Amino acid sequence: MDSENPDSPGLLGAFRNLGDSLLASLQDRVSLVSLELKEEKLRLVQVFFWISAMLFAGAMAMAFASLTLVYLFWETYRLAVLGGLALLYAAAFVSIIVAFRRYLARQPPLFAATLQEIGEDRECIRTRN
């Protein structure tokens, strides 16, 4: 009496397969998001480390170079040297800000690979109809 073929899954089987496919796709995307979060965390820690090291080394070098210059010209051009150093440091500060903004602009957007995969999935679904 059962007219269904054991090889054909029927309507319920089709929904199960669809649900399984959707869950598998969701699992892939979540694992990709997780991987991207790990990469972003690592990159953030690396950037923080490098910025901290640069700030420390740069501050120490500038402080001792400034002290040496002011000491050398203490009697004659003390104010001129201090003003020149202030202008030099201000110019360096502005150029560093500009360079850092360029660096940030070149970084890929957050979750770029995940968004690309989801877009490819949507395109694949659209073209199959």
N, C-alpha and C positions, 0 to 999 in steps of 0.2 A: 504494500500500500504506500510505502514511502517512495514518492516519485523523484526525490532528489538524488542525484548522483553523488557518491561519496567524494569524488574528485572536485566537484564544483562547490565552492564554499557557501553559496547563496547570499542573500542580502545581509544577514548577520555577519557572515564571514568577510564580506566586502567592507562592512563598517569596521570590523576588527582590524583588517589589513590597513585601512585608511588611518585608523587611530594609532596603530603601531608605527606607520610611516610618519605621522605627524609628531608622535612622541620621540621617535628616533631623530627627526630633524631638530626638534626642540632641544634634545640632549646634546646634539652636535653644536648647536649655537650657544648653549649655556657653557659647554666646555671651552669653546672658543673665547667667550667673554671672560671666563675665569683665567685663561692663559693670557689674554690681553691685560687684564688687571694686574697679574703678576709682573708682566713686562713693564707696565707703567710704574708700578711700585719700585721696581729695580732702577728704572731710569730716574725716578724722582730722588731716590737715595743717592745715586751717583752724581746727579746734578748738585744736590745739597752738599755732598762731600767736596766736589771740585770748587764750588763757590766758596765754601768755608776755607779751604786751603788757600785759594787765591786771595781772599780778603785778608787772612792772617799774614801771609807772606808779603803781600803788597803794602799792607799797613806798616809792617815792621820796616820794610825797605824805605818807604817814604818817610817814616818818622826819623830814621837814622840819617838818611840823606839830607833831610831838611835841617836837622840839628847840626850836621856837619857844615852845611852851607851857611847857616846863620852864625855859627861859631867863627867861621873863616872871615866873614864880613861884618863882625860885630861892631867894630869901631867905625867903619866907613859907610857901608851901604846896607845896614841892617834892615831898614824899612823897605827899601827897594827889593831886596832878596825875599823878604816875607811876602810882599805883594806879588812878586813874580811867581813864587811857589803857589800862592793861593790861586792865581789865574791858571797855572799849569794843572793843578789838581782839579779845578772846576772843569777845564776842557777835557781832561781824562775821564772825569765822572760822566759828562754828557756823552762822550764817544762810547763809553762802556754801556750806557743805557741804550743807545741806538743799536749797538751790535747785539745786545741781549734781546731786544725786540725783534730784530731780524732773525735771530736764532729761534725764538718762539714761533714766529710766523712760518718757518720752514718745517716745523714739527708736524707729523701726521695727526689728523683729528683723532680724538678718543674713540675707540671701538671701530676704527675704519674697516678692518677686515671683517668684523661681524656684520656691519652694515652692508658691505659689499656682498657677502654671502647671502644675506636675507634678500637683497635686491636680485641676485641671480636666481634664488628660489622662486621669487614672485614672477620673474620673467619666464622661468621654465613653466610655471603653472599656467601663465597666460597663453603661452604658445601651444600648449597641449590641447586647448579647447578648440 
